[in-house]
């Protein structure tokens, strides 16, 4: 918007000076060499009551900027606007002060230095009065319990950002989210605090300053739960249990009669086929949404070793890639493809027990595939292809199942852990360093070699093992950092095996 300054000229005849727009120059009588001149400019010539603007006086002597000069500023009507009393010119000959608009009307602003004065007229409108405006924005309107976001309040008065204002923030339901009590606006008129999500639900976040308020709605979603999926041989179906001690297992709805053969570690997707042999009708199911997507490679030919729910497929962490073990005539293949089965690539094509893929898993960063061979060794290969790398089991024999603990190491179940003669779970570095013990029940060894191993997002290791009576399998868990004692997550007299971990 174009503004026009109304100016009363009090000075007498002076040297002609080149003046900036909206500035007027006053000169001392008898102007000539060494004569002091004052030019006055307002930041705005019209503002609303409660707002502020600036008055800048430029002092020159014979056209040269004069520094260190005292400039007195006055307002002819302090009921309309007030102004600080004086300022001192800087190296550019300028002194700037703040004008505060009080009430509607006009007032004459005068700047005086060295006996020379200059004036400008300021108009104050009723405008926004003295009540500020508060705007509130959340960093995210929807977050998960346990996470945080920000609440940012912006305080303005007649469109001008207000600095140093106290803003109080509240949450209408502290069971859903809590919030720090107050903040102070910065040079941009903003005050920001942290909102912590507590539990699922919605809450109203309110920011208040100077009698004005603004609100925003925050939605908190329940945190994802780590869940164990396992085969219940007694009931001949897959079940799930939240990964906590004393969980109650529930039948898993797979949208039909399917068997799980792989999963997205700590994700929501599973790889499953029909319940027949050989397995067919492969589907990728999103457990969070309950939707199935057909997985249709040129040939599925899924190798299972006739073990229900064996770990012979996996889904990458980003949900874009599937690997599976295929029996192709006399050869065993490790194959990767897109989520729908397109763009197949054979990573391993073997006809020998020493290199035949038997169980497989994708690394947590999605870059590698590790696999157990028919002879109980472990190798890894880049998910994009290349030469396999044999991993160092450090004397361990009879690997049966595996899962990645991180991008750099795996948990592997073995018949003979580190040549101790006891069954256990070992840590196998992906770089070829020697393996070490993770869990072998204090050196006594496991009651049976796990047929499956899973790792959740907190590093807890789940596996299946014979129960204390030695008559059926149960799902157990060992927890970091010690991985010292097993925990039975589901207590019941049923035969459970082939465990996977998902999170949703």
FITORBA-550572 format. One record per residue (C-alpha): residue number from 1; x, y, z. Coordinates in nm, 3 decimals. Layout:
BEGIN
i|X|Y|Z
NUM|X|Y|Z
...
//
This chain:
BEGIN
i|X|Y|Z
1|0.000|0.000|0.000
2|0.140|0.342|-0.087
3|0.167|0.583|0.209
4|0.199|0.963|0.204
5|0.370|1.159|0.480
6|0.217|1.496|0.573
7|0.499|1.729|0.679
8|0.514|2.074|0.831
9|0.836|2.258|0.735
10|0.968|2.475|1.019
11|1.316|2.541|0.881
12|1.411|2.848|0.677
13|1.594|2.881|0.350
14|1.873|2.626|0.308
15|2.104|2.474|0.058
16|1.931|2.250|-0.194
17|1.986|1.891|-0.085
18|1.895|1.566|-0.254
19|1.642|1.414|-0.015
20|1.506|1.059|0.011
21|1.138|1.001|-0.056
22|0.909|1.095|0.238
23|1.192|1.298|0.402
24|1.217|1.673|0.455
25|1.530|1.871|0.537
26|1.565|2.165|0.773
27|1.876|2.388|0.777
28|2.009|2.645|1.018
29|1.968|3.015|0.914
30|2.248|3.148|0.698
31|2.318|2.805|0.556
32|2.651|2.759|0.390
33|2.971|2.566|0.434
34|2.957|2.382|0.768
35|2.579|2.432|0.802
36|2.400|2.150|0.992
37|2.098|1.996|0.816
38|1.840|1.753|0.956
39|1.626|1.517|0.747
40|1.341|1.326|0.913
41|1.170|1.009|0.786
42|0.898|0.799|0.949
43|0.884|0.425|0.899
44|0.509|0.464|0.844
45|0.305|0.779|0.827
46|-0.014|0.604|0.944
47|-0.041|0.322|1.199
48|-0.307|0.173|1.424
49|-0.332|0.239|1.795
50|-0.114|-0.003|1.987
51|0.132|-0.049|1.701
52|0.479|0.099|1.668
53|0.689|0.258|1.394
54|1.022|0.438|1.371
55|1.147|0.795|1.331
56|1.492|0.832|1.169
57|1.678|1.162|1.163
58|1.977|1.206|0.932
59|2.220|1.485|1.032
60|2.467|1.626|0.780
61|2.718|1.912|0.781
62|2.787|2.064|0.442
63|2.631|1.753|0.292
64|2.856|1.514|0.486
65|2.707|1.268|0.736
66|2.771|1.387|1.091
67|2.817|1.114|1.353
68|2.790|1.144|1.731
69|2.532|1.421|1.717
70|2.251|1.428|1.971
71|1.903|1.437|1.820
72|1.600|1.517|2.035
73|1.268|1.368|1.923
74|0.929|1.486|2.043
75|0.563|1.420|1.979
76|0.333|1.720|1.984
77|0.049|1.507|2.129
78|0.156|1.227|2.362
79|-0.207|1.124|2.386
80|-0.181|1.018|2.023
81|0.177|0.885|2.017
82|0.476|0.876|2.248
83|0.842|0.876|2.154
84|1.176|0.823|2.326
85|1.346|1.151|2.408
86|1.672|1.143|2.214
87|1.916|0.944|2.004
88|2.274|0.976|1.885
89|2.373|0.965|1.518
90|2.580|0.671|1.394
91|2.855|0.669|1.132
92|2.592|0.730|0.864
93|2.466|1.035|1.052
94|2.143|0.859|1.148
95|1.958|0.832|1.479
96|1.649|0.609|1.502
97|1.391|0.589|1.779
98|1.062|0.405|1.830
99|0.722|0.573|1.819
100|0.434|0.403|1.999
101|0.080|0.479|1.882
102|-0.157|0.538|2.176
103|-0.492|0.654|2.036
104|-0.654|0.776|1.716
105|-0.554|1.125|1.599
106|-0.259|1.313|1.446
107|0.062|1.435|1.605
108|0.367|1.620|1.485
109|0.698|1.438|1.528
110|0.995|1.672|1.556
111|1.365|1.594|1.536
112|1.611|1.861|1.655
113|1.993|1.868|1.637
114|2.237|2.160|1.655
115|1.958|2.412|1.660
116|1.799|2.274|1.344
117|1.463|2.095|1.347
118|1.255|1.895|1.108
119|0.899|1.765|1.146
120|0.666|1.500|1.006
121|0.300|1.425|1.075
122|0.195|1.086|1.208
123|-0.167|0.969|1.180
124|-0.293|0.711|1.428
125|-0.610|0.514|1.349
126|-0.837|0.330|1.592
127|-0.756|0.008|1.402
128|-0.666|-0.293|1.618
129|-0.676|-0.116|1.954
130|-0.472|-0.277|2.230
131|-0.588|-0.640|2.200
132|-0.335|-0.867|2.026
133|-0.410|-1.142|1.779
134|-0.285|-1.496|1.845
135|-0.235|-1.761|1.577
136|-0.147|-2.123|1.668
137|0.016|-2.391|1.455
138|0.112|-2.749|1.545
139|0.421|-2.912|1.400
140|0.201|-3.215|1.325
141|-0.170|-3.253|1.381
142|-0.143|-3.632|1.422
143|0.132|-3.813|1.616
144|0.185|-4.147|1.786
145|0.177|-4.193|2.163
146|0.524|-4.149|2.309
147|0.631|-3.900|2.041
148|0.641|-3.519|2.051
149|0.549|-3.227|1.830
150|0.563|-2.848|1.864
151|0.300|-2.580|1.927
152|0.394|-2.238|1.788
153|0.195|-1.926|1.877
154|0.241|-1.604|1.682
155|0.134|-1.282|1.857
156|0.064|-0.968|1.653
157|-0.089|-0.629|1.723
158|-0.246|-0.459|1.422
159|-0.038|-0.688|1.204
160|0.288|-0.607|1.381
161|0.478|-0.895|1.547
162|0.500|-0.850|1.924
163|0.827|-0.936|2.101
164|0.864|-1.043|2.463
165|0.498|-1.135|2.512
166|0.412|-1.421|2.749
167|0.205|-1.700|2.596
168|0.043|-1.973|2.803
169|-0.024|-2.311|2.645
170|-0.267|-2.575|2.770
171|-0.395|-2.918|2.667
172|-0.761|-2.994|2.729
173|-0.685|-3.361|2.798
174|-0.352|-3.432|2.965
175|-0.425|-3.803|2.932
176|-0.384|-3.757|2.558
177|-0.104|-3.497|2.551
178|0.086|-3.278|2.794
179|0.243|-2.941|2.724
180|0.487|-2.702|2.888
181|0.312|-2.410|3.056
182|0.446|-2.090|2.899
183|0.665|-1.940|2.631
184|0.787|-1.592|2.538
185|0.764|-1.444|2.189
186|1.085|-1.378|1.997
187|1.167|-1.109|1.741
188|0.924|-1.270|1.498
189|0.644|-1.266|1.756
190|0.664|-1.644|1.796
191|0.667|-1.859|2.109
192|0.719|-2.234|2.073
193|0.679|-2.520|2.321
194|0.690|-2.900|2.306
195|0.377|-3.116|2.315
196|0.420|-3.476|2.436
197|0.173|-3.742|2.322
198|0.063|-3.968|2.609
199|-0.226|-4.185|2.493
200|-0.464|-4.236|2.203
201|-0.739|-3.974|2.156
202|-0.782|-3.607|2.067
203|-0.708|-3.296|2.271
204|-0.743|-2.923|2.215
205|-0.422|-2.721|2.242
206|-0.484|-2.358|2.342
207|-0.241|-2.063|2.329
208|-0.334|-1.744|2.519
209|-0.164|-1.403|2.530
210|-0.296|-1.064|2.637
211|-0.654|-1.182|2.654
212|-0.652|-1.335|2.306
213|-0.649|-1.711|2.239
214|-0.619|-1.959|1.954
215|-0.679|-2.335|1.947
216|-0.572|-2.637|1.744
217|-0.676|-3.003|1.762
218|-0.413|-3.271|1.816
219|-0.487|-3.637|1.741
220|-0.275|-3.901|1.914
221|-0.264|-4.253|1.777
222|-0.182|-4.559|1.985
223|0.179|-4.669|1.962
224|0.249|-4.969|1.743
225|0.275|-5.298|1.930
226|0.538|-5.563|1.874
227|0.349|-5.886|1.803
228|0.459|-6.246|1.779
229|0.301|-6.453|1.501
230|0.338|-6.829|1.536
231|0.203|-7.161|1.415
232|-0.028|-7.338|1.660
233|0.010|-7.704|1.566
234|-0.267|-7.806|1.808
235|-0.526|-7.578|1.649
236|-0.361|-7.596|1.301
237|-0.360|-7.222|1.242
238|-0.148|-6.915|1.289
239|-0.204|-6.705|1.598
240|-0.070|-6.375|1.732
241|0.016|-6.239|2.076
242|0.136|-5.896|2.186
243|0.502|-5.934|2.272
244|0.463|-5.900|2.650
245|0.477|-6.151|2.932
246|0.147|-6.327|2.995
247|-0.013|-6.238|2.661
248|-0.326|-6.410|2.542
249|-0.293|-6.560|2.196
250|-0.564|-6.495|1.940
251|-0.637|-6.652|1.605
252|-0.485|-6.449|1.322
253|-0.723|-6.340|1.047
254|-0.540|-6.396|0.719
255|-0.843|-6.344|0.496
256|-0.866|-6.714|0.416
257|-0.683|-7.040|0.477
258|-0.321|-6.938|0.444
259|0.020|-7.030|0.587
260|0.281|-6.763|0.667
261|0.627|-6.823|0.520
262|0.791|-6.484|0.571
263|0.748|-6.136|0.717
264|0.865|-5.778|0.710
265|1.073|-5.752|1.027
266|0.888|-5.515|1.266
267|0.670|-5.407|0.975
268|0.309|-5.486|0.890
269|0.347|-5.714|0.586
270|0.363|-6.093|0.573
271|0.425|-6.340|0.290
272|0.174|-6.626|0.279
273|0.039|-6.898|0.051
274|-0.250|-7.140|0.057
275|-0.236|-7.431|0.298
276|-0.158|-7.695|0.034
277|0.164|-7.862|-0.081
278|0.327|-7.745|-0.290
279|0.230|-7.396|-0.166
280|0.055|-7.173|-0.421
281|-0.157|-6.856|-0.446
282|0.108|-6.638|-0.279
283|-0.023|-6.320|-0.117
284|0.134|-6.020|0.056
285|-0.095|-5.923|0.343
286|-0.085|-5.592|0.527
287|-0.191|-5.688|0.878
288|-0.255|-5.326|0.975
289|-0.512|-5.274|0.699
290|-0.625|-5.634|0.643
291|-0.565|-5.612|0.268
292|-0.403|-5.874|0.043
293|-0.195|-5.819|-0.271
294|-0.125|-6.104|-0.510
295|0.241|-6.203|-0.545
296|0.270|-6.343|-0.896
297|0.623|-6.417|-1.019
298|0.680|-6.618|-1.335
299|0.715|-6.929|-1.116
300|0.661|-6.945|-0.739
301|0.769|-7.307|-0.671
302|0.821|-7.219|-0.306
303|1.062|-7.453|-0.128
304|0.950|-7.531|0.227
305|1.122|-7.856|0.321
306|0.762|-7.955|0.413
307|0.788|-7.749|0.731
308|0.473|-7.546|0.797
309|0.558|-7.176|0.829
310|0.931|-7.218|0.753
311|1.133|-6.895|0.704
312|1.170|-6.928|0.328
313|1.061|-6.575|0.230
314|1.113|-6.220|0.357
315|0.993|-5.867|0.280
316|1.230|-5.569|0.283
317|1.195|-5.299|0.552
318|1.069|-5.045|0.297
319|0.806|-5.293|0.175
320|0.919|-5.283|-0.188
321|1.107|-5.610|-0.230
322|1.040|-5.979|-0.167
323|1.295|-6.262|-0.154
324|1.200|-6.629|-0.149
325|1.355|-6.971|-0.194
326|1.245|-7.150|-0.509
327|1.290|-7.513|-0.607
328|1.361|-7.504|-0.980
329|1.404|-7.857|-1.108
330|1.718|-7.996|-0.943
331|1.834|-7.649|-0.833
332|1.753|-7.437|-0.530
333|1.728|-7.065|-0.602
334|1.722|-6.752|-0.388
335|1.513|-6.502|-0.585
336|1.423|-6.138|-0.538
337|1.128|-5.954|-0.698
338|0.907|-5.650|-0.654
339|0.613|-5.667|-0.415
340|0.383|-5.788|-0.694
341|0.632|-6.049|-0.822
342|0.763|-5.844|-1.116
343|1.129|-5.787|-1.207
344|1.259|-6.120|-1.081
345|1.631|-6.162|-1.022
346|1.796|-6.490|-0.924
347|2.056|-6.417|-0.656
348|2.166|-6.777|-0.588
349|2.120|-7.076|-0.819
350|2.258|-7.391|-0.659
351|2.242|-7.763|-0.709
352|2.466|-7.858|-0.418
353|2.381|-7.908|-0.049
354|2.674|-7.689|0.055
355|2.523|-7.385|-0.116
356|2.149|-7.464|-0.138
357|1.945|-7.187|0.036
358|1.737|-7.336|0.317
359|1.614|-7.033|0.524
360|1.648|-6.659|0.442
361|1.613|-6.306|0.588
362|1.660|-5.947|0.461
363|1.885|-5.709|0.659
364|1.732|-5.423|0.856
365|1.872|-5.169|0.609
366|1.744|-5.369|0.311
367|2.085|-5.409|0.146
368|2.166|-5.777|0.209
369|2.004|-6.120|0.224
370|2.140|-6.383|0.463
371|2.061|-6.751|0.418
372|2.120|-7.085|0.586
373|2.232|-7.371|0.359
374|2.137|-7.738|0.363
375|2.464|-7.811|0.544
376|2.392|-7.561|0.822
377|2.631|-7.287|0.711
378|2.538|-6.919|0.674
379|2.612|-6.680|0.387
380|2.503|-6.336|0.282
381|2.460|-6.176|-0.059
382|2.375|-5.821|-0.170
383|2.006|-5.785|-0.247
384|2.108|-5.646|-0.585
385|2.316|-5.956|-0.661
386|2.684|-6.044|-0.665
387|2.906|-6.305|-0.502
388|2.790|-6.471|-0.178
389|3.005|-6.422|0.133
390|3.037|-6.710|0.383
391|3.000|-6.593|0.745
392|3.216|-6.712|1.035
393|3.017|-6.932|1.275
394|3.329|-6.977|1.491
395|3.310|-7.355|1.512
396|2.931|-7.370|1.542
397|2.753|-7.643|1.348
398|2.403|-7.704|1.223
399|2.251|-7.360|1.171
400|1.873|-7.393|1.139
401|1.718|-7.043|1.143
402|1.825|-6.678|1.143
403|1.715|-6.317|1.167
404|1.904|-5.988|1.143
405|1.967|-5.808|1.475
406|2.089|-5.497|1.290
407|2.242|-5.413|0.955
408|2.571|-5.560|1.079
409|2.484|-5.880|1.267
410|2.245|-6.175|1.285
411|2.094|-6.404|1.546
412|2.138|-6.766|1.430
413|2.013|-7.085|1.600
414|2.261|-7.377|1.589
415|2.285|-7.742|1.702
416|2.638|-7.695|1.832
417|2.720|-7.343|1.954
418|3.088|-7.247|1.918
419|3.187|-7.617|1.931
420|3.068|-7.643|2.293
421|2.838|-7.933|2.217
422|2.533|-7.738|2.335
423|2.243|-7.597|2.137
424|2.210|-7.219|2.136
425|2.160|-6.889|1.958
426|2.475|-6.712|1.839
427|2.559|-6.363|1.718
428|2.707|-6.372|1.368
429|2.876|-6.051|1.239
430|2.796|-5.972|0.876
431|3.157|-5.863|0.811
432|3.299|-6.212|0.864
433|3.424|-6.170|1.222
434|3.387|-6.478|1.447
435|3.048|-6.553|1.599
436|2.981|-6.531|1.974
437|2.720|-6.670|2.214
438|2.392|-6.484|2.254
439|2.192|-6.739|2.453
440|2.251|-7.100|2.553
441|2.071|-7.105|2.889
442|2.375|-7.029|3.101
443|2.592|-7.285|2.922
444|2.362|-7.583|2.972
445|2.225|-7.548|2.619
446|1.872|-7.516|2.487
447|1.629|-7.805|2.523
448|1.598|-7.818|2.143
449|1.737|-7.631|1.845
450|1.497|-7.350|1.749
451|1.333|-7.395|1.410
452|1.277|-7.019|1.390
453|1.431|-6.702|1.532
454|1.284|-6.351|1.533
455|1.411|-6.015|1.664
456|1.189|-5.720|1.756
457|1.264|-5.349|1.730
458|1.402|-5.332|2.086
459|1.647|-5.618|2.030
460|1.447|-5.889|2.208
461|1.502|-6.234|2.058
462|1.210|-6.475|2.017
463|1.247|-6.844|1.933
464|1.067|-7.175|1.959
465|1.197|-7.451|2.191
466|1.076|-7.765|2.361
467|0.899|-7.702|2.689
468|1.040|-7.817|3.021
469|0.858|-8.149|2.988
470|1.012|-8.207|2.647
471|0.679|-8.295|2.490
472|0.583|-7.986|2.288
473|0.723|-7.658|2.160
474|0.663|-7.315|2.310
475|0.757|-6.960|2.211
476|1.017|-6.799|2.437
477|1.195|-6.466|2.449
478|1.526|-6.337|2.587
479|1.577|-5.966|2.651
480|1.878|-5.735|2.615
481|2.115|-5.632|2.745
482|2.196|-5.958|2.921
483|1.996|-6.207|2.709
484|2.032|-6.428|3.014
485|1.697|-6.585|3.100
486|1.407|-6.701|2.884
487|1.059|-6.552|2.923
488|0.751|-6.743|2.814
489|0.532|-6.483|2.645
490|0.232|-6.716|2.605
491|0.170|-6.963|2.885
492|-0.043|-7.260|2.778
493|-0.027|-7.631|2.695
494|-0.010|-7.614|2.318
495|0.245|-7.685|2.048
496|0.368|-7.350|1.905
497|0.653|-7.293|1.657
498|0.770|-7.089|1.356
499|0.767|-6.743|1.516
500|0.775|-6.410|1.332
501|0.764|-6.057|1.472
502|0.559|-5.776|1.319
503|0.468|-5.434|1.456
504|0.144|-5.242|1.409
//
